[in-house]
Amino acid sequence: MLDIFHAQQAASRGAPPAPLALRQDRLARVHALVEEHASALCAAVHADFGVRGERLTEIADLFVLRATLGDLRRHLARWSRPRRVRTPLYLLPGRGVIERQPLGVVGIIGPWNYPLQLTLGPAATALAAGNRVMLKPSEITPRTSALLAELVVGRFAPDEFSVVQGDADVAAEFAALPFDHLFFTGSTAVGRKVAEAAARNLTPTTLELGGKSPCIIDASCTDLDAVALKIAHGKLLNGGQTCIAPDYLLLPRGREEAFTQAFRRAVAQLFPRLEGNPDYAAIITERHHARLRALLDEARAAGARVEDVAPGATTDTNIDTRQMRPTLVFGATPELRLLREEIFGPILPVLSCERPEDAIAHVNAGPRPLALYWFGQDAAARDAVLRGTVSGGVTVNDTLLHIAHEGLPFGGVGDSGWGAYHGETGFLRFTHPKSVLLQSRWAAGHLLYPPYGERFARVMGLIRRLL
């Protein structure tokens, strides 16, 4: 790992910035890697999860990744150009320019839940900006990580783009390297450790974390079946193991039973069967599965009502497949882990609200979420939520889809992370905006040199009138 880092660092310092043609070529190589080996990559993801069908990985990982690559390739030439900026009168006839330069060596620590989209997407963006990239994928998806390493070695020189494999100890050593930028996607708890390690080197970071993303149904919402289908899709995609999945629902009091039945119908429509269904992902490991079961056990013991909404017999999850049955939880109290921790599974707590203001107050009482979802037809109520809350991103009358819009920055705020990427925002995240003032031979800056006498006073008086 150290050898790779030093090779990339030497290359980034010893060679001129990568020209546009080379950046485009690197993007083309990432694109070819994905297209030529998509089936093998999907098979590796399936093997790591136990159950995660190829079509699910196509929509959950490769769809967004392809959109990112296409956007980068279309706009890279424009994004890479120097930017002329307006020069103030007192510096004329000089010219101001912002050059967009690569940072150098970018480290990326990827997660296990979307092991293709959330590793190759940031890596491609950093390469497009002209950087060298070291990627540390998750050890929880070892087959996918090993295949990524093999495919990258086949298309990139080690000082261009390399994959480092290993466990949590390797990840800790990786985060401690003096990168020019460190990009991490994962939990808030681990994100704090990554930020602390990076701070020792004054390494700037992007932290894409998670949190308690709320879903709000307004009283103006009339079609609960359509809304429940969208919420069920957002909650249950990838078995609920999505950082921007709706984490809990805020619902007008009195509509609990109607929503339960609508959600039950939605689950049956999306997943007519669970066990062995490749469209419904397994919980990634038995450890993660046991944690989710413990959250439900704690809620039951505290008197909450746990409602199984999966089709078929209400039996416990098949231990072999770890395809956990979707559940709604009513009456959860604030001290429960279910309302304090990010769930990351197919469990949706439902909290009843008397007034729309109660939903806003509940969101604002906790850490700022990565995503927020609002459903309804009342524009004034919608705008009150948008103005009254702060979150990384929002989708109105749907879930998840703001992440698929390449023109919208994606990132967290507060405990859900800092820094954003996607589109030009992502390109700029991995770019140094170098300020350049091109002085003219006719410049009059000497009029401000000492000795500061009468001439200086007249010049400063003129400048004050111009400002």
C-alpha positions in Angstrom: 0.0 0.0 0.0 2.8 2.4 0.9 4.7 1.6 -2.3 1.6 2.3 -4.4 1.0 5.6 -2.6 4.6 6.8 -3.0 4.5 5.8 -6.7 1.3 7.8 -7.3 2.5 10.7 -5.3 5.8 10.8 -7.2 3.9 10.6 -10.5 1.5 13.4 -9.6 4.3 15.7 -8.5 6.8 14.7 -11.3 4.6 14.9 -14.4 2.5 17.7 -15.8 -1.2 17.6 -15.2 -2.9 14.9 -17.3 -4.2 16.5 -20.5 -7.8 16.2 -21.5 -7.2 13.4 -23.9 -5.6 11.2 -21.2 -8.5 12.0 -18.8 -11.0 11.0 -21.4 -9.0 7.8 -22.1 -9.1 6.9 -18.4 -12.8 7.4 -18.3 -13.2 5.2 -21.4 -11.2 2.5 -19.6 -13.5 2.6 -16.6 -16.5 2.5 -18.9 -15.1 -0.5 -20.8 -14.3 -2.3 -17.5 -17.9 -2.0 -16.5 -19.5 -2.9 -19.8 -17.3 -5.9 -20.6 -17.5 -7.4 -17.1 -21.0 -6.3 -15.9 -22.3 -9.9 -15.6 -19.2 -11.0 -13.7 -19.4 -8.0 -11.4 -23.1 -8.7 -10.8 -22.3 -12.3 -10.0 -19.7 -11.3 -7.5 -22.1 -9.0 -5.8 -24.7 -11.8 -5.7 -22.2 -14.2 -4.1 -21.2 -11.6 -1.5 -24.8 -10.9 -0.5 -26.0 -14.5 -0.7 -29.1 -13.2 -2.6 -28.9 -10.2 -4.9 -30.0 -10.7 -8.4 -28.3 -9.4 -11.5 -31.2 -7.2 -12.4 -31.2 -5.7 -8.9 -27.5 -4.8 -9.2 -28.1 -3.4 -12.7 -30.7 -0.9 -11.4 -29.1 -0.3 -7.9 -25.5 -0.1 -8.9 -24.8 0.0 -12.6 -27.6 2.4 -13.7 -26.3 5.3 -11.5 -22.7 4.4 -12.4 -23.4 4.5 -16.1 -25.2 7.9 -15.7 -22.1 9.2 -13.9 -19.7 8.0 -16.5 -21.9 9.4 -19.3 -22.2 12.8 -17.7 -18.4 13.0 -17.1 -17.5 12.1 -20.6 -20.0 14.6 -22.1 -19.0 17.6 -20.0 -15.4 17.0 -19.1 -13.9 19.3 -21.8 -16.1 22.3 -20.6 -15.5 21.6 -16.9 -11.7 21.5 -17.4 -11.3 24.9 -19.1 -9.9 27.8 -17.2 -12.5 30.4 -16.1 -12.1 34.1 -16.8 -13.4 36.2 -13.9 -14.3 39.9 -13.9 -11.4 42.1 -12.8 -12.1 45.1 -10.6 -11.3 48.5 -12.0 -8.4 49.2 -9.7 -6.5 46.1 -11.1 -7.2 46.8 -14.8 -5.8 46.1 -17.3 -4.8 42.9 -15.6 -6.8 39.7 -16.1 -8.1 37.2 -13.6 -8.2 33.5 -14.4 -9.2 30.4 -12.3 -7.3 27.3 -13.5 -8.8 23.9 -12.6 -6.0 21.7 -11.5 -6.0 18.1 -10.2 -5.3 17.8 -6.5 -2.8 14.9 -6.8 -3.5 11.6 -5.1 -7.1 10.8 -4.0 -7.9 8.0 -1.6 -11.4 6.5 -1.8 -12.9 4.2 0.9 -15.9 2.4 -0.5 -18.9 0.7 1.3 -20.4 -2.7 0.9 -24.0 -1.9 0.2 -23.5 -0.6 -3.3 -20.0 -1.9 -4.0 -19.8 -0.8 -7.6 -21.6 2.5 -7.8 -20.1 3.9 -4.6 -16.5 2.9 -5.5 -16.1 3.3 -9.3 -18.3 6.5 -9.3 -16.1 8.6 -7.1 -13.0 7.0 -8.6 -14.1 7.9 -12.2 -14.9 11.5 -11.0 -11.4 11.8 -9.5 -9.8 10.4 -12.6 -11.7 12.8 -14.7 -10.3 15.7 -12.7 -6.8 14.4 -13.5 -6.0 12.8 -10.2 -4.3 9.5 -9.3 -6.6 7.2 -7.4 -6.2 4.6 -4.7 -9.4 2.7 -3.9 -10.1 0.7 -0.7 -13.3 -1.3 -1.2 -15.1 -3.0 1.6 -13.9 -6.3 3.1 -17.5 -7.3 3.7 -17.9 -7.8 -0.1 -14.6 -9.7 -0.7 -15.5 -11.3 -4.0 -16.5 -8.0 -5.5 -13.5 -6.3 -4.1 -11.1 -9.0 -5.5 -12.7 -8.8 -8.9 -12.5 -5.0 -9.0 -8.8 -5.2 -8.1 -8.2 -7.7 -10.9 -10.0 -5.7 -13.5 -8.4 -2.4 -12.5 -4.9 -4.0 -12.7 -5.7 -5.1 -16.2 -6.5 -1.6 -17.5 -4.5 0.9 -15.4 -0.9 1.4 -14.4 -0.4 1.2 -10.6 0.5 4.9 -10.5 -2.8 5.8 -12.2 -5.4 3.8 -10.4 -5.0 1.0 -7.9 -7.2 -1.1 -5.6 -6.0 -2.0 -2.1 -7.7 -4.9 -0.4 -7.8 -5.7 3.3 -9.7 -5.7 6.6 -10.6 -2.8 8.9 -7.0 -2.5 10.1 -5.9 -2.0 6.5 -8.7 0.6 6.1 -7.3 2.5 9.2 -3.8 2.5 7.7 -5.2 3.6 4.4 -7.1 6.6 6.0 -3.9 7.7 7.7 -2.0 8.1 4.4 -1.3 11.8 3.5 -3.6 11.9 0.5 -4.4 15.1 -1.3 -8.1 14.3 -0.7 -9.8 11.4 1.1 -13.3 10.3 0.1 -15.3 8.0 2.4 -18.7 6.5 2.2 -20.0 4.6 5.2 -21.4 5.0 8.7 -21.3 8.1 10.8 -19.3 6.3 13.5 -16.6 5.2 11.1 -16.7 8.5 9.4 -15.6 10.2 12.6 -12.6 8.0 12.8 -11.7 8.6 9.1 -12.0 12.4 9.7 -9.7 12.1 12.7 -7.1 10.1 10.9 -7.2 12.5 7.9 -6.9 15.6 10.2 -3.5 14.5 11.3 -2.2 15.1 7.8 -4.5 18.1 7.1 -6.0 16.0 4.4 -9.3 17.4 3.2 -12.2 14.9 3.2 -15.5 14.2 1.7 -17.7 12.1 4.1 -20.8 10.5 2.6 -22.5 9.1 5.7 -26.1 8.2 6.6 -28.5 8.9 9.4 -32.2 9.0 10.1 -33.8 10.1 6.8 -37.4 11.0 7.4 -40.4 10.4 5.1 -43.3 12.8 5.7 -46.9 12.2 4.4 -48.9 15.4 4.5 -52.6 15.6 5.2 -53.1 16.7 1.6 -52.0 13.3 0.3 -55.0 11.5 -1.1 -53.7 8.4 -2.9 -52.1 6.3 -0.2 -51.7 3.3 -2.4 -49.5 5.2 -4.9 -47.5 6.8 -2.0 -47.1 3.5 -0.2 -45.7 1.9 -3.3 -43.0 4.6 -3.7 -42.1 4.4 0.0 -41.9 0.6 -0.1 -39.7 0.7 -3.1 -37.4 3.3 -1.5 -37.3 1.4 1.8 -36.9 -2.1 0.5 -34.5 -1.6 -2.4 -31.4 -3.6 -1.6 -33.2 -5.1 1.4 -33.3 -1.7 3.0 -29.5 -1.4 3.0 -29.4 2.1 1.4 -28.0 5.2 3.0 -30.8 7.4 1.7 -33.6 4.9 2.3 -36.6 6.3 4.3 -35.6 5.5 7.9 -38.9 6.4 9.5 -42.3 7.7 8.6 -44.2 10.7 9.9 -47.9 10.2 9.3 -51.0 12.2 10.2 -52.7 10.6 13.2 -55.7 8.5 12.3 -54.2 7.2 9.0 -52.1 4.4 10.5 -54.4 1.5 9.6 -55.0 2.8 6.0 -51.3 3.2 5.5 -50.6 -0.3 6.9 -52.9 -1.9 4.4 -51.6 0.2 1.5 -48.0 -0.7 2.5 -48.9 -4.3 2.7 -50.4 -4.2 -0.8 -47.3 -2.4 -2.1 -44.9 -5.0 -0.7 -46.9 -7.8 -2.2 -46.9 -6.0 -5.6 -43.1 -5.5 -5.5 -42.2 -8.8 -4.0 -44.9 -11.5 -4.4 -42.6 -13.9 -2.7 -39.5 -13.2 -0.5 -37.5 -16.4 0.0 -35.2 -17.0 -3.0 -36.5 -14.0 -4.8 -33.4 -12.4 -6.6 -35.2 -9.0 -6.7 -35.1 -8.9 -2.8 -31.6 -8.6 -1.5 -30.4 -10.6 1.6 -29.1 -8.8 4.6 -25.3 -8.7 4.0 -24.1 -10.9 6.9 -25.5 -12.8 9.8 -24.0 -10.1 12.2 -26.0 -7.4 10.5 -29.1 -9.6 10.4 -28.8 -10.3 14.1 -28.6 -6.6 14.9 -31.8 -6.0 13.0 -33.6 -8.8 14.8 -32.4 -7.3 18.1 -33.9 -3.9 17.2 -37.3 -5.6 16.7 -37.0 -7.6 19.9 -36.2 -4.5 21.9 -39.2 -2.7 20.4 -41.5 -5.6 21.2 -40.2 -5.7 24.8 -40.9 -2.0 25.2 -44.5 -2.5 24.1 -44.3 -1.3 20.4 -46.5 -3.0 17.9 -44.5 -4.8 15.2 -46.6 -5.4 12.1 -45.3 -8.0 9.6 -46.3 -6.7 6.1 -44.7 -9.4 3.9 -46.7 -11.7 1.7 -47.1 -15.3 2.8 -47.0 -16.9 6.2 -45.7 -14.7 9.0 -42.7 -16.8 9.9 -39.3 -15.6 10.9 -36.7 -14.8 8.2 -35.1 -17.8 6.5 -31.7 -17.9 8.3 -30.0 -19.4 5.3 -30.9 -16.6 2.9 -31.2 -13.7 5.4 -34.0 -12.2 3.3 -35.7 -10.4 6.2 -39.4 -9.8 6.2 -40.5 -6.2 5.9 -42.1 -4.8 9.0 -43.8 -1.6 10.3 -43.3 -0.6 13.9 -45.9 1.5 15.7 -45.6 3.1 19.1 -41.8 3.1 19.2 -40.4 5.5 21.9 -37.5 7.8 21.6 -35.1 5.8 23.8 -35.3 2.7 21.5 -32.3 2.0 19.3 -34.8 1.8 16.4 -35.3 5.6 16.7 -31.7 6.4 17.7 -29.7 4.4 15.2 -29.8 4.3 11.4 -31.8 1.1 10.7 -30.2 -0.1 7.4 -32.8 -2.8 6.9 -36.5 -3.5 5.9 -38.0 -2.0 9.1 -40.0 1.2 9.0 -41.1 2.9 12.3 -44.3 4.9 11.9 -44.7 7.9 14.1 -48.1 9.7 14.3 -48.3 13.5 14.2 -51.2 15.8 15.2 -50.1 18.7 13.1 -47.7 19.3 10.2 -45.5 21.5 12.5 -45.0 18.4 14.7 -43.2 16.6 11.8 -40.9 19.6 11.2 -40.1 19.7 15.0 -39.4 16.0 15.1 -36.9 16.3 12.2 -35.2 19.3 13.7 -34.9 17.6 17.1 -32.4 15.1 15.7 -29.2 15.3 13.7 -29.5 16.6 10.2 -30.5 13.7 7.8 -28.9 12.7 4.5 -32.3 12.7 2.8 -35.8 13.8 3.3 -39.0 12.7 1.5 -42.3 14.6 1.4 -45.6 13.5 -0.1 -48.6 15.7 -0.6 -50.4 18.2 -2.9 -50.3 21.3 -0.7 -47.5 23.5 -2.1 -47.6 25.7 1.0 -47.2 22.8 3.3 -44.4 21.4 1.1 -42.5 24.7 1.1 -42.9 25.0 4.9 -41.1 21.7 5.3 -38.4 22.6 2.7 -37.8 26.0 4.5 -38.1 24.6 8.0 -35.7 21.6 7.7 -32.1 21.1 6.7 -31.1 17.8 4.9 -28.5 16.6 2.4 -31.1 16.3 -0.3 -34.9 16.0 -0.9 -37.2 14.2 -3.2 -40.8 15.4 -3.3 -43.5 12.9 -4.0 -41.1 10.0 -4.5 -38.0 8.5 -2.9 -34.3 8.0 -3.7 -34.5 9.7 -7.1 -32.6 12.9 -6.3 -29.4 10.7 -6.2 -30.0 9.8 -9.9 -30.0 13.4 -11.1 -26.4 14.1 -12.1 -27.1 17.9 -12.1 -27.9 17.8 -8.4 -25.1 17.7 -5.8 -25.3 14.6 -3.6 -24.0 14.8 -0.1 -24.8 15.1 3.6 -24.8 17.9 6.2 -23.8 17.7 9.8 -23.9 14.2 11.1 -24.9 12.9 7.7 -21.6 14.0 6.2 -19.9 16.9 4.5 -19.0 17.7 0.9 -21.0 16.7 -2.2 -20.3 15.1 -5.5 -22.1 14.2 -8.8 -21.8 16.2 -12.0 -19.7 19.3 -12.0 -19.9 19.5 -8.2 -18.1 16.2 -8.0 -15.5 17.3 -10.6 -14.8 20.4 -8.6 -14.6 18.4 -5.4 -11.5 16.7 -6.7 -10.1 19.9 -8.3 -7.9 22.8 -7.0 -9.2 26.2 -8.3 -5.9 28.0 -8.7 -6.2 31.8 -8.8 -4.0 33.5 -11.4 -3.7 37.3 -11.9 -2.1 38.1 -15.3 -0.5 41.5 -14.7 -0.3 44.0 -17.6 2.8 46.0 -18.5 0.5 49.0 -18.3 -0.5 48.3 -14.7 -0.6 51.2 -12.3 0.1 49.3 -9.1 3.2 51.4 -8.4 0.9 54.3 -7.6 0.2 52.5 -4.3 3.9 52.0 -3.4 5.5 54.1 -0.6 6.4 56.7 0.3 2.7 57.4 1.1 2.3 61.1 0.4 -0.1 63.3 -1.4 -0.2 61.3 -4.5 -1.1 58.2 -2.5 -4.0 60.0 -0.8 -5.4 61.1 -4.2 -5.2 57.6 -5.6 -6.9 56.1 -2.6 -9.6 58.7 -2.7 -10.3 57.7 -6.3 -10.4 54.0 -5.4 -12.8 54.6 -2.5 -15.2 56.3 -4.9 -15.0 53.3 -7.3 -15.6 50.6 -4.7 
